[in-house]
């Protein structure tokens, strides 16, 4: 007994469409250069495999049943997808990757990143993009573990390089300065500066969790013994601090619009504000040069304006 996979072929879809458009098995048989009995047999095989009636044969004309209408509607979509797959395969043979996964640190400004995605799609490439949200060492871990092809916003220090696989290259995006900030109604907004570690220890900190899952994890600028609210991303950390749930260091370009609007208050601390050097990193293919999608993205990162935008052009700036 044939199964649905056996009978639902492009030729079968075309045959059913011919029956539907001509309105009778006899007319469809003439169009397809078949004897009517052979055509009827082929349609019956499809109906038996699906256990449905596709045509109402009670009258002189062959009328589609509701099931038949749905099958032909889906067949149009499926045939379109087959053509699309064939076109993608042809273009992939010219050097485009089937998929490019990009791990993006949560300190990276989303609007310029999505502008790059839009420009990439304007090329009409066959490559599908997948964006992953990561934080701290999770960004480079996604790359070294093979879960991502490109990492944007990696912090490459001794801890991250300790578990980075061979065959990975990187280049700096630029330096990212941080500022300590709290909501205007937070107690730390009214205390004398510079704030000491002893003062900070008495108040809750908000920390973005390192998204590293199997390698080492990183904590940044937390005071020992301090209560900590841990959130998943830098954007969530900003939101928590805007709500007065704690204090902490934020990327200066991300915090500045809220400081200027009075929604956050910048505070000086005794500890030196961190400055991180951010990188983009990518996997080097054993076959040689990067694929065309990877080459396109790496070329974008060669432009200083693009690098600065990714670090500085947060919403509101």
For each residue, the residues with C-beta under 8 A, 3 or more apart:
1: 48 49
2: 6 7 45 48 49
3: 6 7 49
4: 7 8 49 50
5: 8
6: 2 3 49
7: 2 3 4 12 45 46 49 50
8: 4 5 12 13 46 49 75
9: 12 13
10: 13 14 79 82
11: 14 15
12: 7 8 9 15 16 42 46
13: 8 9 10 16 17 72 75 78 79
14: 10 11 17 18
15: 11 12 18 19 28 32 39 42 43
16: 12 13 19 20 43 46 54 68 71 72 75
17: 13 14 20 21 72 75
18: 14 15 21 22 28 31 32
19: 15 16 22 24 25 28 39 43 55 62
20: 16 17 23 62 64 68 72
21: 17 18
22: 18 19 27 28 31
23: 20 27 61 62 63
24: 19 27 28 60 61 62
25: 19 28 29 36 39 40 43 62
26: 29 30 36
27: 22 23 24 30 31
28: 15 18 19 22 24 25 31 32 39 62
29: 25 26 32 34 35 36 38 39
30: 26 27 33
31: 18 22 27 28
32: 15 18 28 29 39
33: 30
34: 29 38 39
35: 29 38 39
36: 25 26 29 39 40
37: 40 41
38: 29 34 35 41 42
39: 15 19 25 28 29 32 34 35 36 42 43
40: 25 36 37 43 44
41: 37 38 44 45
42: 12 15 38 39 45 46
43: 15 16 19 25 39 40 46 47 54 55
44: 40 41 47 48
45: 2 7 41 42 48 49
46: 7 8 12 16 42 43 49 50 54
47: 43 44 50 51 52 53 54
48: 1 2 44 45 51
49: 1 2 3 4 6 7 8 45 46
50: 4 7 46 47 54 67 71
51: 47 48
52: 47 65 67
53: 47 56 65 67 68
54: 16 43 46 47 50 64 65 67 68 71
55: 19 43 62 63 64 65 68
56: 53 59 62 63 64 65
57: 62
58:
59: 56 63
60: 24
61: 23 24
62: 19 20 23 24 25 28 55 56 57
63: 23 55 56 59
64: 20 54 55 56 68 69 72
65: 52 53 54 55 56 68 69
66: 69 70
67: 50 52 53 54 70 71
68: 16 20 53 54 55 64 65 71 72
69: 64 65 66 72 73
70: 66 67 73 74
71: 16 50 54 67 68 74 75
72: 13 16 17 20 64 68 69 75 76
73: 69 70 76 77
74: 70 71 77 78
75: 8 13 16 17 71 72 78 79
76: 72 73 79 80
77: 73 74 80 81
78: 13 74 75 81 82
79: 10 13 75 76 82 83
80: 76 77 83 84
81: 77 78 84 85
82: 10 78 79 85 86
83: 79 80 86 87
84: 80 81 87 88
85: 81 82 88 89
86: 82 83 89 90
87: 83 84 90 91 126
88: 84 85 91 92 98 126
89: 85 86 92 93 126
90: 86 87 93 94
91: 87 88 94 96 125 126
92: 88 89 95 96 97 98 126 127
93: 89 90
94: 90 91 292
95: 92 291 292
96: 91 92 125 126 127 291 292 293
97: 92 100 127 149 291 292 293 294
98: 88 92 126 127 128
99: 127 128 129 130
100: 97 127 128 129 130 149 150 291 293 294 297
101: 129 130 131 132 142 147 148 149 150
102: 129 130 131 132 148 149 150 151 152 297
103: 132 134 138 139 140 142 143 147 148 150 151 152
104: 108 113 131 132 133 134 139 151 152 153
105: 108 134 135 136 139 151 152 153 154 155 234 278
106: 133 134 135 153 208 233 234 235
107: 153 176 234 251 254 276 278 311
108: 104 105 113 152 153 278 310 311
109: 112 113 253 254 309 310 311 312 313 314 315
110: 113 114 314 315
111: 114 115 313 314 315
112: 109 115 116 306 309 310 313
113: 104 108 109 110 116 117 131 152 310
114: 110 111 117 118
115: 111 112 118 119 309
116: 112 113 119 120 297 300 306
117: 113 114 120 121 129 131
118: 114 115 121 122
119: 115 116 122 123 300
120: 116 117 123 125 129 293 296 297
121: 117 118 124 125
122: 118 119
123: 119 120 296
124: 121
125: 91 96 120 121 292 293 296
126: 87 88 89 91 92 96 98
127: 92 96 97 98 99 100 291 292 293
128: 98 99 100
129: 99 100 101 102 117 120
130: 99 100 101 102
131: 101 102 104 113 117
132: 101 102 103 104 142 147 148
133: 104 106 211 233
134: 103 104 105 106 138 139 141 142 151 211
135: 105 106 138 139 208 209 210 211 232 233 234
136: 105 139 155 208 210 211 212 217 218 220
137: 140 141 155 159 160 210 211 212 215 216 217 218
138: 103 134 135 141 142 210 211 212 213
139: 103 104 105 134 135 136 142 143 151 152 153 154 155 211
140: 103 137 143 144 151 154 155 156 160 164 281
141: 134 137 138 144 145 160 163 211 212 213 214 215
142: 101 103 132 134 138 139 145 147 148 151
143: 103 139 140 147 148 149 150 151 154 164 168 281 282 283
144: 140 141 163 164 165 168 215
145: 141 142 165 214
146: 165 283
147: 101 103 132 142 143
148: 101 102 103 132 142 143 151
149: 97 100 101 102 143 282 283 294
150: 100 101 102 103 143 280 281 282 283 294 297
151: 102 103 104 105 134 139 140 142 143 148 154 279 280 281 282
152: 102 103 104 105 108 113 139 173 280 310
153: 104 105 106 107 108 139 173 278 279 280 310
154: 105 139 140 143 151 160 170 278 279 280 281
155: 105 136 137 139 140 160 218 276 277 278 279
156: 140 160 161 164 170 277 279 281
157: 160 161
158: 161 162
159: 137 162 216 218
160: 137 140 141 154 155 156 157 163 164 215 216 218
161: 156 157 158 164
162: 158 159 215 216
163: 141 144 160 215 216
164: 140 143 144 156 160 161 168
165: 144 145 146 168
166:
167: 283 284 286
168: 143 144 164 165 281 282 283 284
169: 281 282 284
170: 154 156 279 280 281 282
171: 279 280 301
172: 277 278 279
173: 152 153 278 279 280 301 307 310 311
174: 277 278 307 308 311
175: 275 276 277 278
176: 107 251 252 253 275 276 277 278 311
177: 251 252 273 274 275
178: 221 249 250 251 252 273 274 275 276
179: 249 250 252 255 256 259 266 273
180: 195 247 248 249 250 266 267 268 269 273
181: 241 247 248 249 250 255 258 259 264 265 266 267
182: 186 188 189 241 244 246 247 264 265 267
183: 186 189 241 242 243 244 263 264 265
184: 189 262 263 264 265
185: 189 244
186: 182 183 189 203 244 246 247 265
187: 190 191 203
188: 182 191 195 199 200 203 247 267
189: 182 183 184 185 186 265 267
190: 187
191: 187 188 195 199
192:
193: 267 268 269
194: 268 269 270
195: 180 188 191 199 200 267 268 269 270
196: 199 200 269 270
197: 200 201 223 270 271
198: 201 202
199: 188 191 195 196 202 203
200: 188 195 196 197 203 205 223 226 247 269
201: 197 198 223 224 225 226
202: 198 199
203: 186 187 188 199 200 226 227 246 247
204: 226 227 228 229 245 246 247
205: 200 222 223 226 227 228 229 246 247 248
206: 228 229 231 237 240 241 245 246 247 248
207: 219 220 222 228 229 230 231 237 248
208: 106 135 136 230 231 232 233 234 236 237
209: 135 230 231 232
210: 135 136 137 138 217 218 219
211: 133 134 135 136 137 138 139 141 232
212: 136 137 138 141 215 216 217 218
213: 138 141
214: 141 145
215: 137 141 144 160 162 163 212
216: 137 159 160 162 163 212
217: 136 137 210 212
218: 136 137 155 159 160 210 212
219: 207 210 222
220: 136 207 249 274
221: 178 248 249 271 274
222: 205 207 219 226 228
223: 197 200 201 205 226
224: 201
225: 201
226: 200 201 203 204 205 222 223
227: 203 204 205 246
228: 204 205 206 207 222 246
229: 204 205 206 207 240 245 246
230: 207 208 209
231: 206 207 208 209 236 237 239 240
232: 135 208 209 211 236
233: 106 133 135 208 236 237
234: 105 106 107 135 208 237 238 250 251 254
235: 106 238 239
236: 208 231 232 233 239 240
237: 206 207 208 231 233 234 240 241 248 250
238: 234 235 241 242 250 254 255 258
239: 231 235 236 242 243
240: 206 229 231 236 237 243 245 246
241: 181 182 183 206 237 238 244 245 246 247 248 250 264
242: 183 238 239 258 263 264
243: 183 239 240
244: 182 183 185 186 241
245: 204 206 229 240 241
246: 182 186 203 204 205 206 227 228 229 240 241
247: 180 181 182 186 188 200 203 204 205 206 241 267
248: 180 181 205 206 207 221 237 241
249: 178 179 180 181 220 221 273 274
250: 178 179 180 181 234 237 238 241 254 255 264
251: 107 176 177 178 234 254 255 311 314
252: 176 177 178 179 255 256
253: 109 176 256 311 312 313 314 317
254: 107 109 234 238 250 251 314
255: 179 181 238 250 251 252 258 259 264 266
256: 179 252 253 259 260 317
257: 260 261 314 315 316 317
258: 181 238 242 255 261 263 264 316
259: 179 181 255 256 262 263 264 265 266
260: 256 257
261: 257 258 316
262: 184 259
263: 183 184 242 258 259
264: 181 182 183 184 241 242 250 255 258 259
265: 181 182 183 184 186 189 259
266: 179 180 181 255 259
267: 180 181 182 188 189 193 195 247
268: 180 193 194 195
269: 180 193 194 195 196 200 273
270: 194 195 196 197
271: 197 221
272:
273: 177 178 179 180 249 269
274: 177 178 220 221 249
275: 175 176 177 178
276: 107 155 175 176 178
277: 155 156 172 174 175 176
278: 105 107 108 153 154 155 172 173 174 175 176 311
279: 151 153 154 155 156 170 171 172 173
280: 150 151 152 153 154 170 171 173 298 301
281: 140 143 150 151 154 156 168 169 170
282: 143 149 150 151 168 169 170 290 294 298
283: 143 146 149 150 167 168
284: 167 168 169 290
285: 288 289 290 291
286: 167
287:
288: 285
289: 285 295
290: 282 284 285 294 295 298
291: 95 96 97 100 127 285 294 295
292: 94 95 96 97 125 127 295 296
293: 96 97 100 120 125 127 296 297
294: 97 100 149 150 282 290 291 297 298
295: 289 290 291 292 298 299
296: 120 123 125 292 293 299 300
297: 100 102 116 120 150 293 294 300 301
298: 280 282 290 294 295 301 302
299: 295 296 302
300: 116 119 296 297 303 306
301: 171 173 280 297 298 306 307
302: 298 299 306
303: 300 306 307
304: 307 308
305: 308 309
306: 112 116 300 301 302 303 309 310
307: 173 174 301 303 304 310 311
308: 174 304 305 311 312 313
309: 109 112 115 305 306 312 313
310: 108 109 112 113 152 153 173 306 307 313
311: 107 108 109 173 174 176 251 253 278 307 308
312: 109 253 308 309 317
313: 109 111 112 253 308 309 310 317
314: 109 110 111 251 253 254 257 317
315: 109 110 111 257
316: 257 258 261
317: 253 256 257 312 313 314
